[in-house]
Structure formats: C-alpha cells, structure tokens
Amino acid sequence: MAWGSSPDLHLLLPPSTKGSSMANTTALSFLFLSLASALFLLTLLRSLRSKKRRLRLPPSPPSLPVIGHLHLFKRPLHRALSGLAAAHGPVLLLRFGSRAVLHVTDPAVAEECLTDHDVTFANRPQLPSARHLSNGFTTLGSSSYGPNWRNLRRIATVEVFSAHRLLRSADVRAGEVRHLARRLFLAAAAAGPSRPARADVKARAFELALNAVARMVAGKRYYGGEGDAEAESEEAARFREMVREYFAMHGASNLQDFVPVLGLVDIGGANRRAVRLTRARNAWAQRLIDEHRAAAAATGVRTMVRDLLEMQASEPEAYSDKVIRALCLSILQTGTDTSSNTIEWAMALLLNHPAAMAKARAEIDDVIGTGRVLEEADLPNLPYLQCIIRETLRLHPVGPLLAPHESSAVCSIAGGRYDVPAGTMLLVNVHAMHRDGSTWGPEPERFSPERFEGGRSDGKWMLPFGMGRRRCPGEGLAVKVVGLALGTLVQCFEWRRVGDEEVDMAEGSGLTMPKAVPLEASYWPRPEMVPALRAL
C-alpha cells in the first residue's frame, strides 16, 4: 500500500489522536507531493540543460519558418552552398525545409565523417522523390547500410569491378574506343579534305560509354551495330533520355523532398514523371535480362548478366531478377553518365588549353609512336595524360556534392567541437574543396595538369569518387574508360574549337554536374595516324 493512497489510514492510529492525525497526514502528503514535484522539475530542467550542452550544434545562418534556408539557394546547388560556406564557415548545419543538412567544405571534417564515422554516415536519406526512382530504396546507390546494400555491394565489387573482371573486359573497352575512332574517321572522310568535320563530343562520349558498359553488362551494343541501325538508335535514344531525366530528378535539390506539403499536390508532375520513368527503366532492364537469358546459351559470351543468372540457379534470393535489374540500372546509368561527362569536360578543357593537348599528344607519340592506336596497357606509361584526367576530376568532379549520406545516430565531428543529430543529411562539397586556394595554391580554378606532375599533389586532398564504405565501386572502370578514350581522341585527331571564343564551361544542374552547353568541336585525322585508323 502506498503512502497516502488509502482514505482509511487514520484507523491505524489511537482514537484519542484521530483528528490531529488526519491534519498531520494531510500536511505530510502535501509536503511530499510538493517536494516530489519540485524534484521532478529540477531533474527535468537539469536534463534539458545537459542535453542542450551535449548537443553542440554546428553554426547555422538565419533561416525562415517552414522552408529553412531553401530561399538562399539557386542552381547549381553546389555553387550556392559554396557561397554560403564562404560567408558563414566550412561546417554548417542547414535546414532544407523539414530536414537537417550538414554541409562540409573542410577536408579534415569531411574525412572524419567518411572514415571515423563511416558506419554512422553510411545510410542514404530516403527522399520522397527518390522512392520510385530507386524502387523503394533498394538499388546499390540508394539502399541504406544493411543486408540488401551489403549483398549488392559484394556482387558489384566481386562480380563486376574486381581487377580480374576488369582485365577480362579489357578487349570490350578497347574495341568500343576503336569503334568510336573509326566512326569519327569515316565521318571526317565524308566531310572531305577541304574542311574539318564537326563532332558532337557529348553525344559521342555518351555512345562510347554506353556501348562499353552495356557490352560488359549484357554483351549488347547500342550504337553502330551490324543490325537494324534505326531500331538500335531508337532504343539508345530512349535509354539516353532515361539517364538524362534520372540525374535531373535525382539528387539533393528537389523542393518537394524538403517541404512535404508540396509533395501532396505534386507540383510540376514530379511524382507522375518519377513513376513513369521507373516503369520504363524496370521494363527496359527486365527486357535486357530476358533477351540475355534467351541468347546467352547460343552465344557463349561471358557477361555480368550471364554470370549472375548462373549464380541465380544456386542462390535465387541473392541473385533474383530484382537484384540483377537493380545492378544493371545502377551500373549502366552511373557508369555511362559519369564517364561520358568526364570525357566531355576533359575535351572542353583541352580545347581551351591547346598547349596541354599538344603536350599530351607529344607524350603519346614518344611512348607509343604513330604506327598503332594506344591500348589500355599503355595508360600507366602516360603520366601526363593521367595528370590531365586528375586535373579534370579536380575541377569538375563526377559528383560535386557526392551522393548524400545520412547519419544513423548522434555523433561528434571536428575533433568533438560539434554534435550532429541522428537523421541529418550530409553533403560533402568536394567541388568547393577541390578549388580551395589554401590547398591548391594561388590559382586553384586554373586548369593546370602540371600541378600533379612529379608528386607535387602528394598529400593534397581530393575526393572525386567518395570515401569509405560508400566509395564508388566503379572508380577503376571509369578511370580506364576515360583514359583510353581521351588518349585515343588526342592521338588520332587534331581538335579545334568551333569558333574563336573559348568553350563555355558553365555547369549544369544534376547529381553528376553536366556541362550546361553540350560540347561540339571541329576535328580532322592526323596525317601520320591515317594508316592506323584505316586498319581499325
């Protein structure tokens, strides 16, 4: 029986003290309740103060109700965030509407988040706009840290991007790069000797990357095949549009992701477009698998899909059609878009800096000569070409904000100076860090491959492919495709800008930062390389 809980407590006292004991009991009960209430309030206040002291949040600029800091942003987002960091500091806690966002432009803090707190930041934010595009957050790029992601990551790293698998597919990449060179050579011949041909570099780079990755994945070429060229072009055009729309819609800059009420009215039909795009992508990927199933036994060609279908027989859950579709879409979309964008940015930079292009060509001629087209095995012997690629990735990283991460628990960063609440989105602004004068010198935005020569860049922070568990597993493939393509274009052809003005280097919006203005260039075959080109 609890103190003061019974109205008959006075019956336990002697009769002579009955009245006074009732008064004493009431007074004691009141005193006890008062003391208990005061103690409870004191404990609560101390707890709240302690919690407030514990969560030492990063600085945050003034914000508005409901929308937070969204009114401060213009596209491209990485540029707007860079300006905010320059004004308020390298570590900021922002409000994207209803979501907390940690924006980092400090290399040490970024590395801390992606190494010391790698597991904590291994999740992906489940943005409403990505739900359909990611098939319910089940793809390799969208899945949060857990069994599904570990299974997809294991398959990708072991069955697709391992050194053994990349070596096995070297002939595919070489064949596609030479196929591109031959098509350019034939187009130049058709233009005649009196004037240069013109190339849509963006389109040609996309075709190359798609053919190379699609042949690795499913043994299929989409451009320049021997079959029905019109049908192939139609299918390739559909895929190109799917990739363009996917990266335009996917990322950290969709307003309805951060102001939930906007999602209820589907402003601009974003949800309808996402559903339509998802259906098209899934149907496209399933058709690819079904076609491969029917043809694989007859062709005997070893591809990623064939290998995974063979494993499906013994482990149907780990290698289900859904898993294979997710991997096909992830690798084809990200591998195609990132590689083609990097090739386009690199060519744009070289067209604006012809001395760098001449230096790269001289290196290739010195190491390989003009009797043959360079091969993948030559790439380690072409250090200046590698410097050009690194400088391109420095100035125009594949993902200027990386893919967004999200914290799964409270953690401390910046040497314990700040606390980050659970559920906070992390945006690592590698675009800003790659152009930081304190790291890269007095002219950090100037294109200068020489900054990487002779180990000059050793110890300088650069992170174009991410870090930790969520580091891009396709980095090795991307570097090979870009190196082989760029080297071949420089070796085999002379390139010039279409007009006298420099190439427009404005950046577009999207997860992978495309050029705002697609690159076109004039070109003609180098006379000394014509015999080698004719032999392709």
TAJOHU-V114500 format. One line per field, one symbol per residue. ss: DSSP state (A for helix, B for strand, O for the rest). phi: phi as a letter, one per 30 degrees, with the letter a starting at -180 (. if undefined). psi: psi as a letter, one per 40 degrees, with the letter a starting at -180 (. if undefined). A space follows every 50 residues. Layout:
ss=???
phi=???
psi=???
This chain:
ss=OOOOOOOOAAAAOOAAAAAAAAAAAAAAAAAAAAAAAAAAAAAAAAAAAA AAAAOOOOOOOOOBOOOBOAAAOOOOAAAAAAAAAAAAOOBBBBBBOOBB BBBBOOAAAAAAAAOOOOOOOOBOOOOAAAAAAOOOOOOOOOOOOOAAAA AAAAAAAAAAOOAAAAAAOAAAAAAAAAAAAAAAAAAAAAAOOOOOBBBB AAAAAAAAAAAAAAAAAAOOOOOOOOOOAAAAAAAAAAAAAAAAAAAAAO OOOOAAAOOAAAAAAOAAAAAAAAAAAAAAAAAAAAAAAAAAAAAAAAAO OOOAAAAAAAAAAAOOOOOOAAAAAAAAAAAAAAAAAAAAAAAAAAAAAA AAOAAAAAAAAAAAAAAOOOOOOOOAAAAAAOAAAAAAAAAAAAAOOOOO OOOOBBOOOOBBBOOOOBBBOOOOBBBBOAAAAOOOAAAAOOOOOOOOAA AAAAAOOOOOOOOOOOOAAAOOOOAAAAAAAAAAAAAAAAAABBBBBOOO OOOOOOBOOOOOOOBOOOOBBBBBBOAAAAAAAAOO
phi=.deiccdcddddcdedcddddddddddddddddddddddddddddddddd dddddddddbdebceicicdddcbdddddddddddddbkdbbccccidcd bccbbceddddddcbecedecddcdcdedceddchihcdddcdddleddd dddddddccbcdedddddcedddddddddddddddddddddjddbddbcd deddddeddddddddddbibccbidcdddddddddddddedddddddddc kcbceddcbeddddcheiidddddddddddddddddddddddedcddddi ddbddddddddddcbdddbdeddddddedddddddddddddddddddddd ddbedddddddddddddcicdbddbdddedcbdddddddddddddbdebd chddcbdcadbcbhiidbccddicdcccddedddcdddccjdbdcddaed dcdhidceiddbbdciaiecdddceddddddddddddddddcbcbbddbd ddddcdcdckdchdddcedbbcaaddedceeddddd
psi=hiheehefdeeeiideeddddddddddddddddddddddddddddddddd ddddggiiihiiiiidebedeehiiidddddddddddeiehihihgbehh hhhhehdddddddecdfdddfeiihghddedddefffeidddhihadddd ddddddddedeiddddddeddddddddddddddddddddddieeiiihhg dddddddddddddddddefhhdhfaeahdddddddddddddddddddddi affhdedegdddddeghefdddddddddddddddddddddddddedddde hhidddddddddddgdddfidddddddddddddddddddddddddddddd degdddddddddddddddaeeiiiideedeegdddddddddddddgidhd eaihihheihihiffedihhiiehhhhhgddddefhdddeaegdehhgdd eeifedehehhhgdeaiadeiheeddddddddddddddddddihiiidad iihheihaiidegiidhihiiiiiihdeeddddde.
